[in-house]
Amino acid sequence: MNLNVNINYRRVILFIFLAINFLNLCRGYFVHHLGLYPDNVNFYLFYAGILLIPVLMIFYHNLGAGIKFLGNTIGVMYVFFILFSLFLFVMGLFKGNPITFWLIDSASYFVFICFIFIGTSRVFWDDLMIVGIPILIAAIIVNAITVTIFIPTYHVQETNTFELTSAARMARSILAYETQWALSLWSIFLLTAYKRKGFSFLWIIISVVLLFMLQILFQKRSPSVRIVFFIATFLFIIPLYLKSDSLKKLVKKRKRFLYAGIAVGVLLVANTLNVELIVNQFESLMDRLGGNAGNITGSYDKGFLGVFTSDNERLIEVFQMFEDFNMIDFFIGKSYGGFYREHFVFFVDKTTTHIGIFNIFLKGGLIYFITYFAIVLIPLLYHKFHKNSMLTIACFYYIILTTLFQLVEGWFYYASNAFECIVYAAAIGCLTSNVINHLNPKLKAA
């Protein structure tokens, strides 16, 4: 019997790429807890994913503005950013920076640059919205399991989170703390959710509820606030752009699924965790938001605003980074694989900063820092060009919110937060391509 099966190889490759990163992000469960395969397999998975990126670029580069925008005035920044990245790549080797650090930095910025170009393709985004849903569902299932797994410590011997009712902070003792990054597609999916079918919409909402509950359980201040900002944008800002009567009806219809998704998500969490534990952890989170640092630094003198002052250990970390700079480092950084000496808590060499925006400064100095943020921020200045498409609206607010929280959160390394790395870069490419297509009507994206 002859079966005519049309295989979309482009989507298959993208799905394999996402699945590889899903396995890598959930290695704490699949490798260390279940022991399904040796840990060194993740090393090969990590670089197999990187090797697939040129294949993805072949599939997608002709479907959008792609490399064409390099000839544009805005594109000059990208040319310089790429060339300077190559310089940092070579200098990292020349300086003899630790090879492990150098490989992680090189891989992360390579992926970041490539996905800026991949993100110029509208077809890429269409494919991501389709093949990303099974990945998100798998991430929900894994995290619903790992949130129940407690890693015993010297003072807590329980192995099931359901048995705990403590208000003490125990984030790193819960296995979901390692696997939560597999849910990182949630943010861009949420901002585009109004045009989703009911099934996909429901899973997106469940992922948001689950992730928010995880942040409460981990007593994470910034991630909790960030999720609230994304939810508020989804509920109150995105609908302002949906002008037609049919879209307004769609918003009302989707809000029914919103309530259903919240209910299912809450039941999912309540079924696996002790409600008393969640309440106690929430109260402790509110205490942390009120100024209690929740660690050896005690409390901030200015309450929550203390996270933006020198009371905050993250800012102290940045000061130490600059103390470790010489004059040349200030302008061109310490190159890929570069590090500084942290002498506040652990007295170790650190390759990144907890405040993400300064990670760029660490690697490439003031020159890299200015170029990077020019690439990120200039497309945002053309807001009027981004109002007519759900995708560009979503990317616009996604970049604003994600960049804003880089003031208090770490940068998204490919090894530790692959999905955020590729989506952030692709969103920059999407908006930049849209701006150039409006400024140069002869260039048309697919």
Buried (B, 14 or more C-beta within 10 A) or exposed (E): EEEEEEEEEBBEBBBBBBBBBBBBBBBBBBBEBEEEEEEEBBEEBBEBBBEBBEBBBEBBBEBBBBBBBBEBEBBEBBEBBBEBBEBBBEBBBEEEBBEEBBBBBBBBBBBBBBBBBBBBBBBBBBBBBBBBBBBBBBBBEBBBBBBBBBBEEEEBEBEEBBEBEBBEBBBEBBBBBBBBBBBBBBBBBBBBBBBBEEEBBBBBBBBBBBBBBBBBBBBBBBBBBBBEBBBEBBEEEBBEBBEEEEBEEBBEEBBEBBEBBBEBBBEBBEEBBBEEBBEBBBEBBBBBBEBBBBEEBEBBEEEBEBBBEEBBBBBBBBEBBEEBBEEEBEBBBBBBBBBBEBEEEEEEEBBBBBBBBBBBBBBBBBBBBBBBBBBBEBBBEBEEBBEEBBBBBBBBBBBBBBBEBBBBBBBBBBBBBBBBBBBBBBBBBBBBBBBBBEEBEEBEBB
